[in-house]
Amino acid sequence: MQTIENGYRSLSLMYDLGFDRIIVPVVIVAGLVLASILATESSLLRVPADYFLN
């Protein structure tokens, strides 16, 4: 029960601080992480198949 109460307090604090001030940096960081993952995966697709055989 205390965990739920602490979680509610933290969400209430985020709302009081201004949800936009918190969600915008989180979305930017999430987008950068997703872009780096996609860039890594696409660069691995461009490597020739015999590169891994040696």
C-alpha positions in Angstrom: 0.0 0.0 0.0 2.9 2.3 0.8 4.3 1.7 -2.7 1.0 2.8 -4.3 0.9 5.9 -2.1 4.5 6.8 -3.1 3.7 6.3 -6.7 0.7 8.5 -6.5 2.7 11.2 -4.7 5.4 11.1 -7.5 2.7 11.3 -10.2 1.1 14.2 -8.3 4.5 15.9 -8.1 5.1 15.5 -11.8 1.7 17.0 -12.5 2.3 19.9 -10.2 5.7 20.6 -11.8 4.1 20.8 -15.2 3.6 17.7 -17.2 4.9 19.3 -20.4 8.2 20.1 -18.8 8.7 16.4 -18.0 7.2 14.7 -21.0 8.9 16.7 -23.7 12.5 15.7 -22.7 11.4 12.1 -22.2 9.9 12.0 -25.7 13.1 13.6 -27.1 15.3 11.0 -25.4 13.1 8.2 -26.4 13.2 9.4 -30.1 17.0 9.6 -30.0 17.3 6.1 -28.6 14.9 4.7 -31.2 16.8 6.5 -34.0 20.1 5.0 -32.8 18.7 1.5 -32.6 17.2 1.8 -36.1 20.5 3.3 -37.5 22.5 0.4 -36.0 20.1 -2.2 -37.4 20.1 -0.6 -40.8 23.9 -0.4 -40.9 24.1 -4.1 -40.1 21.8 -4.9 -43.0 24.3 -3.2 -45.4 27.3 -5.3 -44.3 28.1 -8.0 -46.8 27.2 -11.5 -45.8 30.8 -12.9 -46.2 32.0 -10.3 -43.6 30.8 -12.5 -40.8 32.2 -15.7 -42.3 35.9 -14.7 -41.8 
